[in-house]
Amino acid sequence: MKYFIDNIASIIKGQWLMQHENSLIEQLLTDSRKLIFPQTSLFFALKGPRRDGHSFITALYKKGVRNFVVSEAVDITQLAGANIIQVTDTLQALQTLAAWHRRQFSLPVIGITGSNGKTIVKEWLNQLLDEQYTIIRSPKSYNSQIGVPLSVWPLNEQHELAIFEAGISQPGEMEQLQKIIQPTIGIFTNIGEAHSEGFVTLRQKVNEKLQLFRHVQTLVYCQDDHEINSGVAALWQQLPNNKRFEIFSWSMVSEATLQIRQVVKENARTTITASFQQEEISIVIPFTDKASLENAIHCWCVLLHLQVPQERIKQQMELLGPVAMRLELKKGLNNCSIINDSYSADLSSFTIALDFLSQQQQHGRKTVILSDILQSGRSEKDLYAEVARLLQQRQVNRLVGIGERISHHQAVFQAAGIPELTFYSSVDAFIKELNNHIPFRDETILLKGARVFELEQIDRLLQQKVHQTVLEIDLTAVAYNLKQFQQLLQPATRIMAMVKAFSYGSGSYEIANALQFHRVDYLAVAYADEGVELRKAGINLPIMVMNPEESTFDVLVQYNLEPDLYSPGILALFEDFVKKQGIQQFPVHIELETGMNRLGFSLAELPAVINSLRTPFFKVQSVFTHLASSEDPQHDAYTHQQGALYLQMVEQLKAVLTYPFIRHVVNTAGIIRHPQWHLDMVRLGIGLYGGDSSGEGGLDLREVSTLKSTIAQIKELKEGETVSYGRRGVATRDTRIATVRIGYADGYPRRLGNGTGKMLVNGHLAPIIGSVCMDMTMIDITDISHVREGDEVIVFGGDLPVKQVAHWAQTIPYELLAGISQRVKRVYFEE
């Protein structure tokens, strides 16, 4: 169905601030960075703790957006020809519109909630049912107060089944999501401690989640969880007789609709036998972990409820594949970057993948390798016309289409003006050309395909060939950690992100791209060449260079990098350089020495600084200092002494400069421990990467990096035999050892040898035996079962925090992270 702006104004009960043309609205926009189709987008100016959507209206108007929903007055004199609707609450208006849209359709809608497994169950149901139904589902894990209405909006007359997930973090939130989703079938996956901060008890959280199911016809859940079972029973009793839902429960210990009788795990497969309607039935799934077992049974229940024949269920369950929960960014051949999203192809996930592609600024060229899109819920012609529009809007340079259906619609892409087009009937046909010639160089390549096309074969061919030790960097965790620190700051306080030392080992432009997308205010690097690399990769944020050298002055000017001037010598040299170049008002930063005794102008040297700043050659962007011990409570008096001296020196500079400048003092630990010194900007370093250097543990930070390797060989040793150089590793019993593909040339410290350090294998710690070698390290796996050559080994990350490994190595996480060799392959991913 079609919506025009006057219909929407009526639905959300808004008041016109400005009314112009009655525009057709097809897209709802809440994030200005994700604008695709300006003419048909309606922007809701949402207010967050740090960002106010109203501040992006002018920029969006300049990009062609003409339809806005606001909650406060805006300057309409700059918005000629726009439609502007004012409401009391823009989020509520967005939810009201989505709920109204949902009510226009009568179809089975599956609503999923729970602490874990929501996205997996949703994606598996899609895999299991996509041949029988035209399905719409939440993209990624769009399950929030904003994500749910955006998920429901694309619902149209072509769809025969909808699957939406709902997540909450506070009491009262689920009522709104229920109105938007209006599920007819409910799935309660499980209950746990995730997102429990807003709830007094687990039962309170269960009751809140159950609000999603007040009007369902059928509810699927596991009755073995006491809290969920009690909550369901209480809700069922509260409802009038004619409003009560059917219960479809499953259990491993008691009678239920689906009674699980036996679970047998063998050779990476699990056979599940159950009783249903007095018959014995069974399925086999290609997983053995507990979470997959529970998720599969929830899906089984839904399929039985939908009366899918058991024989068909059994066939489909065996074909279940892993769900790609992340977009991976890797280095490829010929200086390419590869984004791998080769497990699904539908319009909503394609849009998300294109958003991720657009964030990458390291290459001027963008290529998309796309398979046929299956089960879209619309005509093929309309579908591929939409794909072509998305590619055109994202300024994709080249499309490689794989499959008979997409190849059939070449004319659509030609009409859209995509500069380069090639099509292949199959992956095999494309790979034949790749084997003869790799036609990619200096570009970012998005691989997007339905699972049946197995585009991962192309991914393997295009990847840069390096050894099997990999540092995985979670860009979603970087954004999450950034948000944790933002919540400690006043909205006006800026953030300078430290990306020196290759972003603490995590990579330079990949991290900087993510930070730029999430709107940090400044970046800081150690040396000019790091800044040059970022500029060449498309980073346009202001960049401070903390250690400028005379030999790089020309580069600073060429790439608009802002030097930290910290001594009379470097100040005089740079002043002389810009004077000879005829440059005025060049942006610089002034570092003050207040007690760190590393770099910076002392109080006695300040007159010389003031003299130079009277000239027209410099424009001071910021004045800052370093706290020597912001993390240590016993030195708090010294920290405050440093701060007082800093403010005293700043006042002297203020008396000379006729314009404002940014003041910043605190690092990661200081942000947490010394809020009074946040001032105008803070410098965020190790905290971005999951390290809490304050030692207080008050923030819920996520580790960003996971260092992984694989087992090259397994050996059986007799008691008394020795391992590695110097024969320092002695087998005190008959011992089984594994040789892992990592050594000190990869940045793994030699101090961890001879039992000091441990690695994680199959969830168990395996101590290092013998000395760490240049390229290999041996671990004792005697007490760990089912270990095979080629198995993955976690060196740090996840259940083995980098802080623990650093403690074993008698160092700090900074050193360990920054020391990871550049020969170690970096893989970046976004959830």
Sequence and secondary structure as in RCSB ss.txt:
>XXXX:A:sequence
MKYFIDNIASIIKGQWLMQHENSLIEQLLTDSRKLIFPQTSLFFALKGPRRDGHSFITALYKKGVRNFVVSEAVD
ITQLAGANIIQVTDTLQALQTLAAWHRRQFSLPVIGITGSNGKTIVKEWLNQLLDEQYTIIRSPKSYNSQIGVPL
SVWPLNEQHELAIFEAGISQPGEMEQLQKIIQPTIGIFTNIGEAHSEGFVTLRQKVNEKLQLFRHVQTLVYCQDD
HEINSGVAALWQQLPNNKRFEIFSWSMVSEATLQIRQVVKENARTTITASFQQEEISIVIPFTDKASLENAIHCW
CVLLHLQVPQERIKQQMELLGPVAMRLELKKGLNNCSIINDSYSADLSSFTIALDFLSQQQQHGRKTVILSDILQ
SGRSEKDLYAEVARLLQQRQVNRLVGIGERISHHQAVFQAAGIPELTFYSSVDAFIKELNNHIPFRDETILLKGA
RVFELEQIDRLLQQKVHQTVLEIDLTAVAYNLKQFQQLLQPATRIMAMVKAFSYGSGSYEIANALQFHRVDYLAV
AYADEGVELRKAGINLPIMVMNPEESTFDVLVQYNLEPDLYSPGILALFEDFVKKQGIQQFPVHIELETGMNRLG
FSLAELPAVINSLRTPFFKVQSVFTHLASSEDPQHDAYTHQQGALYLQMVEQLKAVLTYPFIRHVVNTAGIIRHP
QWHLDMVRLGIGLYGGDSSGEGGLDLREVSTLKSTIAQIKELKEGETVSYGRRGVATRDTRIATVRIGYADGYPR
RLGNGTGKMLVNGHLAPIIGSVCMDMTMIDITDISHVREGDEVIVFGGDLPVKQVAHWAQTIPYELLAGISQRVK
RVYFEE
>XXXX:A:secstr
  EEHHHHHHHTT EEEE  S  EE EEES GGG   GGGEEEE  B SS BGGGGHHHHHHTT  EEEESS   
GGG TT EEEE S HHHHHHHHHHHHHTT  S EEEEESSS HHHHHHHHHHHHTTTS EEE STT  STTHHHH
HHTT  TT SEEEEE   SSTTHHHHHHHHH  SEEEE    STT TT SSHHHHHHHHHGGGTT SEEEEETTS
HHHHHHHHHHHHHS GGG  EEEEEESSS  SEEEEEEEEETTEEEEEEEETTEEEEEEES  SHHHHHHHHHHH
HHHHHTT  HHHHHHHHHT      SEEEEEBGGG EEEEETT   HHHHHHHHHHHHH  S SEEEEEEE    
 SS HHHHHHHHHHHHHHTT  EEEEESHHHHHTHHHHHHTT SEEEEESSHHHHHHHHHH     SEEEEEE  
GGG THHHHHHHB    S EEEEEHHHHHHHHHHHHTTS TT EEEEE HHHHHTT SHHHHHHHHHTT SEEEE
SSHHHHHHHHHTT  S EEESS  GGGHHHHHHTT EEEE SHHHHHHHHHHHHHHT  SEEEEEEE SS  SSS
B GGGHHHHHHHHTSTTEEEEEEEE  S TT GGGHHHHHHHHHHHHHHHHHHHHH SS  EEE   HHHHHH G
GG TTEEEE GGGGT  TTS   S     EEEEEEEEEEEEE TT EESGGG EE SSSEEEEEES  GGGT  G
GGTTTT EEEETTEEEEB S   SS EEEE TT  S  TT EEEEEBTTB HHHHHHHTTS HHHHHHTS TTSE
EEEEE 
